[in-house]
Amino acid sequence: MNEPSGPTADDLPEHVRRNRQVWDARHSEWYGAQARRQWAAEPHWGVWRIPQRDLPVLPDDLAGKDLIELGCGTGYVSAWAARAGARPVGVDNSERQLATAKAMQQEFGCEFPLIHGNAEEVDLPDASFDVAISEHGAIGWCDPYRWIPEAARLLRPGGELVFVRNSTLLTLCVPDRGPAGRTLLRPQFGLCRLEDEPEGADGADGGAVNFHLPHGPMVRLLRESGFVLEDLIEVQAPENATTDYDYVDHEWARQWPSAEVWKARRVRA
């Protein structure tokens, strides 16, 4: 069952409220339609669906480990972790996404706690988990200066933080509409908060808010939050890969990294 969401919507930061509205109103239907395929599949990653054996995102030995997925969406990554022996908890900002996750749990017979809430402020005790993971979840939709320290709080000493995100180069090259090109479209210095264009005839329907820190600021934030960076994998699209997404094409992603996998370990409070 969905756990209590903690603060009311009025108490949430502005970008969290906006993203909740966008996901519940616009994005959840499309991602919900993909959920059954994702739950049924073996672990694979990103828009190119690269198998775990070729892109090792999940830690090798999850048996008996407590794992929290920050921005779990329809819950398929947590389901993969559960099949590997972990005890996952999924947190997501969208009630509709979690409704799909709950339906998939019942269909596949794989249940774990689902929390409707803000991954920047999770109502769970300190040092509750061995692994924290985000595949294009909190890493893209939450303020890094809030959710990274929160992940550190939730992890036990020696715990692992893993996240998959769009690459910095892709973020610099992707326009508001259409796929990334070969031209830098925004400055790298000061890059952090990115706002989508509002939708609706009068522009009153605010767009989503994304976040992306370049490598230097991200490394410093991880260190300041008590992490040591252990690996950074820049992802090349496999030779014959395809994608359902329209913001990057295969030719581009064969020449430049469209995604990154970051792995860090919590070494101090």
N, C-alpha and C positions, 0 to 999 in steps of 0.2 A: 504494500500500500504506500501511497505518497505520504511522507512525513510532513508535519507542519512547516510552513514556509517562513516562519520567524516574522521579521518586520513586514508591515503592510506595504502595499505598492506605493503609498504616499511617502513612506519612509526611505524608499530606495533612492540611490543616486539617479540623477537625470538620465544618464546614458543607459543605466540598467532598465529604467522604465521604458525608454524608447525601444531598446532592443527586445524587451519582453513583448511589447505591442507588435513590433514588426514580425517577430517569429510566430506569435500566435495567429496573427492576421494573414500573413503572406507566405512565410517559408515552410511552415510545418506540414502543409498538405503535400508538397513535392517530396520532402525528405521522408514523410510518412509512407509514401508510395514505394520508397526504396528499402524500407525497414526489413521486410521479410527476406529479401535477397541478402541483405547484409547479415542478418542473424543466422541464416542457413550456411553462409560461406565460411571458409577457413580465414584466419586473420590476414588482412591485406590493408594497404595504407595509401591514403591520399587520393587525389583525383585520378591517378594512373592505376590504382588498385594493385600495387606492388606486393607480392606475397611476403609474409613474415620471414621466410627463409632467405629472401633476397634483400630485404630491408628490415633488419631486426629492431623493432620498436619495443615490443613487450620484453621485459626481462626474461632470461632463460628459465629461471626456476621461480614460478609463482605459487607453488603448492604451499598452502597454509598461510599465505601472506594476506594482510589487510590492504586493500587497494581502494583509492577514491578516484573517480573520474569526474573532473571538473569541467562541466559543459558536456554532459553525456548524450544529449540529444535523444535518439530513439534507443540508446542503451546497448548497441551491438558490441562496442569495445569492452564494456563491462561483462557482457555475456561471453565473449571470447576468453576473458581473464578467468571467469568462473569455471569454464570448461577446463582451463589449465590448472585448477585447484585453488585459485585465489578466493578471497571473501570480499567481493566488490560492494561499493556504495556509489550510486550515481547521483550527481547534483546537476540540475539544469534550471535555467531561467524561464523556460517555456512550459506552461501547463499542458499544452496540446502535444508537445514532443513527449512529455512524460506519460501522457495517456496512451500514445502509441507504444512506448516502451513497456508499459504495463500489459497491453494487449499481447505484445510479443512474448513477454515472460509467461503468460498463461498458455500461449500457443506452443511454445518450445519447452515448457516445463522447467524453466530456469529462473528462479526468483531471487531477488536481492533488493535491499532497501533503495528507494528512489526519493530524493528530497527536492521539492520545488523551492528553489531559493537562489540567492546570489552567490556565485563562487568566490566573490571578493570577501565575503563574511559568512562563513559556514557555521551553523549552530551545532558544532561537535567539539569534544574535548581536545586539548593539546595532545600531540604525540599519539594519535590514534591509528596511524597508518604506516605501512612499510613502503608503499608506492603511491605516487600521485601522477596521474596521466591526463593529458588533454590532446585530442586529435582535432585540430581546427575548432576547438571549443572555447574554453576560457582564454586561451592564448590569443584568439582573434577578437573576442567580444567583450573582454573585461580589461579594466585598467591594470596594466602590468605592475604599477607601483602599489597596487592593492592585492592583486591575486597571487603574485609571486611570494610576498611575505606571508600571506595566508596559507599557501601550500607548505611553506617552511614550518609554520606553526602546527599544521596538522600532521606533519611527518615526524617519525621517531628519529633519533640520531642514527645516521647511516642510511636513512631512507632515500629512495630514488625519486627524482622528478623527471618525467619524460614528456616532451611536447612536440607535436608536429604542426608546423605553420607554413604559410606562404613564405617564399624567400624574400629577402630584402630587395633583391634586384627585380623580382616580379612586381613587388609593391611599387617600386619606382617607375615601372614601365607600363603598368596596366591603366587604361583610361577608365572613365566613368562608365562607358558602354563599350562592349566588344573586347577582343583579346589583346594581350600585351603585345607591344611592338618593339622596335629597336631604338626607340627614343626615350630618354629620361623625361618624365612628365611632372615630377615633383622633387623638391629638394630632399636630400638625405639628412642634412643637419636640421635638428629640431623635429624630426619625424617621430610621431607617436600616435596622436588621435586623428582619425580619418572619418569624415562624415559623408554618408551617401546623400544623394540629392533627395529632397522631400518628394513624396508621391501624393497624388490627389490633385484635383483641379485647382484648388486654391493654395496648394502647398502647405496646408495645415497639418497634413499627415507627415510628421517628421521622419526622415530617413534613419536607417540604422547607423550605429556608431561602431567603428572598428578601431583596433589598436595595433600598432606595429613599432617595436623598438629596433633600430639598427644593431649590428653586432656589438659595437663598443658599449653603448649604454646598457644593453641586455646583460653582457658579461659582468659589468660593474654592479648592476642590480642583483644578479644572482649572488655575487660575492658578498655584497652588503646584507643580503638576506640569510647568509649562513651556508651557501652552497659552494661546491667546487665543480666546475664544468669538466665532465669526463669525456664527452664526445660531441661533435657537431657534424652531422652528415648532410651534405648538399646533394639533393636528389635529382638524378637524371632520369627522364622518362625512358622506360624500356623501349627497345627498337620497334616492336609491333604493338605498343600500348595504344589504347583509345580512352577517351574520357567523355562523360556526359556534360561537362562544364564548358562554358563558353568564354571564360576569361583568359585561357591560355591554350595554344594549339601545340600539336605534337612537334612540329618543326622547331618552334621556339624552345620547347622544353628538352629537346635533344642537345641544344647548344648551350643553354644556360639553366641553372637550377631553378625550378619552379617551386620547390618546397625544401624545407630544412627539418631535420630531426635533431632536437637538443636533448642531451642527457646530463643531469647534474645530480650530485649527492649532497645531502644535508650533513654537514660536519660539525656545526655548532648552533647554539640558540641565538 
